[in-house]
Amino acid sequence: MLRSSALVLALAGCVPMAPPDAVVATANLVDSNGAAIGTVRMFSEPTGIMLRINAGGVPAGQHGVHLHSVGKCEAPKFTSAGPHWNPTEKKHGHRNPAGYHMGDLGNVGVGADGKLIVALLVPEATVDGLRDADGAALVLHASADDEVTDPSGNSGDRIACAVL
């Protein structure tokens, strides 16, 4: 029966696909000392890319999160990750009247326990688009993103990074 089912799928032009929640990549999230503080898992979804962050030891408060255009996370400053990922050449911030770019992921809140567990959708993004020749990185900033100031929302130092 399995053989005939595969034949029917092939004849119908259907190709079995991985479930939408299949992990595309898992990366360590490292702090400014280069120590792993958690993981970032990337999923390809029909509406974009889903990033699931699970970390500990993060300072309490609001933190800007961005996708950066280079897949390098050299501690302690993570400047190797380059500028924000901006394939649509927009301005920075969800409240910017000129529109926001795809690397703007907003803010995440961390409680006194230092745990960060969050899922972030990057609408209309594709894995191939994000993983160009020099890769990409997810960066967690020290402060909240004001969602309007170009180029980084006044979100402060880069305190954690993951190569995607």
C-alpha positions as CSV (number, residue, x, y, z in Angstrom):
1,M,0.0,0.0,0.0
2,L,2.8,2.4,0.8
3,R,4.2,1.9,-2.7
4,S,0.9,2.8,-4.4
5,S,0.4,5.8,-2.2
6,A,3.8,7.2,-3.2
7,L,2.9,6.6,-6.8
8,V,-0.3,8.4,-6.5
9,L,1.5,11.4,-4.9
10,A,4.1,11.4,-7.6
11,L,1.4,11.2,-10.4
12,A,-0.6,14.0,-8.8
13,G,2.5,16.2,-8.8
14,C,2.5,16.4,-5.0
15,V,5.7,16.3,-3.1
16,P,5.6,15.4,0.6
17,M,6.8,18.4,2.6
18,A,8.3,18.7,6.1
19,P,5.7,19.8,8.7
20,P,5.6,23.6,9.1
21,D,7.2,23.3,12.5
22,A,10.3,21.4,11.3
23,V,13.5,23.0,12.7
24,V,15.6,24.5,9.9
25,A,18.5,25.4,12.2
26,T,19.5,25.6,15.9
27,A,22.1,28.1,17.0
28,N,23.6,28.9,20.4
29,L,22.8,32.4,21.7
30,V,26.1,33.6,23.2
31,D,26.7,36.5,25.6
32,S,29.5,39.1,25.5
33,N,31.9,36.7,27.1
34,G,31.2,34.1,24.4
35,A,29.4,31.8,26.8
36,A,26.2,30.0,25.5
37,I,23.2,31.3,27.4
38,G,20.5,29.6,25.3
39,T,19.4,28.6,21.8
40,V,17.6,30.1,18.9
41,R,15.7,27.7,16.7
42,M,14.6,28.7,13.2
43,F,11.6,27.3,11.5
44,S,10.3,27.9,7.9
45,E,6.6,28.7,8.1
46,P,4.1,29.4,5.2
47,T,4.0,33.0,6.3
48,G,7.7,33.6,7.0
49,I,10.4,32.5,9.4
50,M,9.7,31.7,13.0
51,L,12.5,32.2,15.5
52,R,12.1,30.6,19.0
53,I,14.5,31.9,21.6
54,N,15.1,30.0,24.9
55,A,17.7,31.6,27.1
56,G,18.7,32.3,30.7
57,G,20.9,34.8,32.4
58,V,19.6,37.7,30.4
59,P,19.4,41.1,32.2
60,A,15.8,42.0,33.3
61,G,14.0,44.6,31.3
62,Q,13.0,45.3,27.7
63,H,15.5,44.4,24.9
64,G,15.5,45.2,21.2
65,V,15.9,42.2,19.0
66,H,17.1,42.4,15.4
67,L,18.3,40.3,12.6
68,H,21.7,41.4,11.4
69,S,23.1,41.0,7.9
70,V,26.2,39.0,8.6
71,G,26.4,35.5,10.2
72,K,29.3,36.3,12.6
73,C,29.1,36.7,16.4
74,E,32.5,37.8,17.6
75,A,32.3,38.7,21.3
76,P,32.3,41.0,23.2
77,K,30.6,43.7,21.0
78,F,29.2,41.6,18.1
79,T,29.9,44.3,15.6
80,S,30.9,41.5,13.3
81,A,27.2,40.8,12.8
82,G,27.0,44.0,10.6
83,P,24.0,46.3,10.3
84,H,20.4,45.2,10.5
85,W,19.1,42.8,7.8
86,N,17.2,45.1,5.4
87,P,16.6,43.5,2.0
88,T,13.6,45.9,1.3
89,E,15.8,49.0,2.0
90,K,13.3,50.5,4.5
91,K,14.0,52.7,7.5
92,H,14.1,51.3,11.1
93,G,11.2,50.8,13.4
94,H,7.6,49.6,13.3
95,R,6.5,53.1,14.1
96,N,8.6,54.7,11.4
97,P,6.4,56.5,8.9
98,A,8.7,55.4,6.1
99,G,8.1,51.7,6.9
100,Y,10.2,49.2,8.8
101,H,12.7,46.7,7.5
102,M,12.6,42.9,7.9
103,G,15.3,42.9,10.5
104,D,13.1,44.8,13.0
105,L,11.8,42.2,15.5
106,G,10.6,44.6,18.2
107,N,11.2,44.2,21.9
108,V,11.2,41.3,24.3
109,G,10.7,41.5,28.0
110,V,12.8,39.6,30.5
111,G,11.7,39.2,34.1
112,A,13.8,39.2,37.3
113,D,14.5,35.4,36.8
114,G,16.6,36.3,33.6
115,K,14.7,33.8,31.4
116,L,13.8,34.7,27.9
117,I,11.4,32.3,26.1
118,V,9.7,33.8,23.0
119,A,8.7,33.1,19.5
120,L,9.1,35.8,16.9
121,L,7.7,35.7,13.4
122,V,9.6,37.4,10.5
123,P,6.7,37.9,8.0
124,E,7.4,37.2,4.4
125,A,11.0,36.2,5.1
126,T,12.5,33.1,3.6
127,V,15.3,31.0,4.8
128,D,17.2,31.4,1.5
129,G,16.7,35.1,1.6
130,L,18.1,35.3,5.2
131,R,20.9,32.9,4.6
132,D,22.7,34.8,1.7
133,A,26.4,34.5,1.0
134,D,27.5,36.0,4.3
135,G,24.7,34.5,6.5
136,A,22.8,36.3,9.2
137,A,22.7,36.7,12.9
138,L,20.1,37.4,15.6
139,V,21.2,40.1,18.0
140,L,19.8,41.0,21.4
141,H,20.4,44.6,22.5
142,A,20.9,46.0,26.0
143,S,17.9,48.3,25.9
144,A,14.4,48.6,24.4
145,D,14.1,49.6,20.8
146,D,12.2,52.9,20.4
147,E,10.8,51.5,17.2
148,V,11.4,54.7,15.1
149,T,15.0,56.0,15.3
150,D,17.2,55.0,12.4
151,P,19.3,52.9,12.2
152,S,19.0,50.9,15.4
153,G,16.2,52.3,17.6
154,N,18.5,53.6,20.3
155,S,18.6,50.0,21.6
156,G,22.1,50.2,23.0
157,D,24.9,47.7,23.0
158,R,24.7,44.2,21.5
159,I,24.6,41.9,24.5
160,A,23.9,38.5,22.9
161,C,24.2,37.0,19.4
162,A,23.4,33.8,17.5
163,V,24.6,32.9,14.0
164,L,21.6,31.7,12.0
